[in-house]
Amino acid sequence: MPESDERANSKPQRRPGGPTGRRRKPRSTRKKALVITAWAAASVVVLGGAGLGYVYFKLNGNIHGVDINAALGTDRPDDVDNGSMDILVLGSDSRAGDNSKYGGGDEESARSDTAMIVHVYEGHKKASVVSIPRDTLVTRPECTAENGKKDPGGPRKMFNESYSVGGPACAVKTVEKMSGIRMDHYLEVDFTGFKKLIDELGGVEITTNKAIKDKDSHLDLQAGTHTLKGEQALGLVRTRHAVGDGGDLGRIQLQQAFIKALINQVKDVGVFTNPKKLYSLADTATSAVTTDSELDSVNSLIGFANGLKGIEAGDMNMITLPVKPDTLDPNRVEPIDKDAKLVWDALHADKPIPAEATKDSAGDKGDAGSFVKSN
């Protein structure tokens, strides 16, 4: 997976739509958007330093992979290598098992509670992150459900239902149809996995400029500096009633602020000088994530981690997909087509997202993001 960046310099730009082109080898990439940076780096050091067969096979056996390529076949955008890479990162809200205390006890299905497209630019020194509101109305493509039946999809479907209908493959297919961009990789963390990762990292330090209290997300923070452990960190990235207008757009701003705080601190957690802590982190992390099949081995994660090192929080431009309130349902949003196209076109061309793309959007507005700052 880890190839040098030089091979990308002479490649053409990718274009939306069209048949499958030559597959890229899974390569080092991106400063992910949820919490996946430390675990991959930890895997590198654990295996590079220990060299124990047990460690390798234990961590390898932890990883759950999904073969997106086999599920989607050739009905995908071109895979043209221009030196960039795109990953769909999902936080899933399954209420089953250890996650059952969150939400209303709906164990029948899981949805994508958080969705981010992470685009790492050529050279792997900068990234753009596009958050997709879970309540965005989209045209969902036909997907295959777990029982093997076809779901026809159609217009005016909530984005997060794609995961409920057809799991990771349907979520990837929906994003690719929306954007015209082929997703190179897929990463997913559920509620319990997220908590365990934050706990293993020793928590994340943030400062709340205002008190945040939300009983639905088990969160009660006074204004001031806090080191959030797993339960509180999960509450922060899930809360919406306690900030902004009480909707998903405000919650996205909190998620983005938390991610930047995490990235700022992840290199200072002290695991690299403590082999026991390092192994514990790698063990927890590899157990907590679901990946595409090209990342579902420790060797692949080693290459993936090597590609994350050059991107700091300040190198990430984080936006919300340009949306507006839906004309028929005020509880939903719909993409602003002309502005969303500016976003997708910029990423296709491996260019920065222009500021004009978000100036008319209902996202990235309000003061929810100002509730939290990283330390």
C-alpha positions, 0 to 999 in steps of 0.5 A: 500500500505505501507507494511514493508520491512521485508516481502520481505527478504525471497522472490525469485528473479523475472525471465523474462517472464512467467505467472502472479504470485501473485500480490504485494500489491501496496507498498511504493517505489521509488525516482521517476525520474521525479518530483513526490517525493514532491507531494506524500509527500505533500499529506501525510502531508496535509491529516495527518494534516488536516483530512478534508473530503473535502481535501481528496475527492478533491485530490482523484478526481484530480487523473487520473488512468489507469488500466494497469493490466486489459489492459495487462492481464496475458501476463506479466513477473512474479510478484515475490517479492524480496523486490525491485520495478520497476516503469515506469515514462513517460513525455508525449509530447502531443501538445493538449490543453495547450501544443500546443505551444510546438513542431509543433502543432501535436495534433493528438497524444502524445508520450513519450518524456521522459522514465525512469525505476526506480528500487528501491532496497530491503530496499528502500535506493538506486535506479537505473534509466535507461533512454530509448532514445525515438528514440530507435528501438525496437520490439513492441508487439501487442497493443490495440489502443484507438479505440479498434483496434489491432496494430500488432507491429513488429520489428524496431519500435521507442520506443516512438511510443508505447505510441502513438499507445496504450497509457500507457498500450502499453508503459508498455507492450513494456518495459516489453517485452524489459526487462523481468521485470514487472512494479509495477507502472506507473507514467506520467506527461505532459508538462503543469503538469511539469511546474505547479509542478516546479512553486508550488515548488518555482523553482529549483536552478541550475548552468549552466557551459556554456550558453544554448540557444535553441529557439525550447525549449524556453530556454535562460540561461547564464552561472551562477546560476539560479532558474528555474521556470516551463517554464525554467525547461521544456525548460531545460529538453526538449532541445537537439539542444543546448547541446552535439551533438544535439541529444536525448542522450545529452538531457537525460544527462540534464534530469538526472542532473536536476532530481538530482538537484530537489531531492536535494532541494525537502525537503527544499521547505518549504511546510511542515510548511505552510499548505496553500502552502502544500495544493496548492502543493498537489492539483497541483500535484495530478492534474498533474499526471496519475498513474496506478490504484493501485496508483490512490487514496490519500491513495495509494499515502500516502504509496507511499510517505512513501517509497520515504523518504530514497533515496537521489540524491546521492543514485541514479545510473542513466544510459542510456540504452546501445545503438549504432547508428542504422546500417540503420538509423543514426538518430535512435539508437538500443540496444546493446543486450549483454550490455542491458542484463547485465542491465536487469539481474542486476535489475532482481537480485536486484543488482547494474548495472555493469559498463561494461554494459555501457562502449561501449554505445553511451549513457552516453558519451559526455559533455552534463551532465556537462552543469548543476550542482545542488546547 
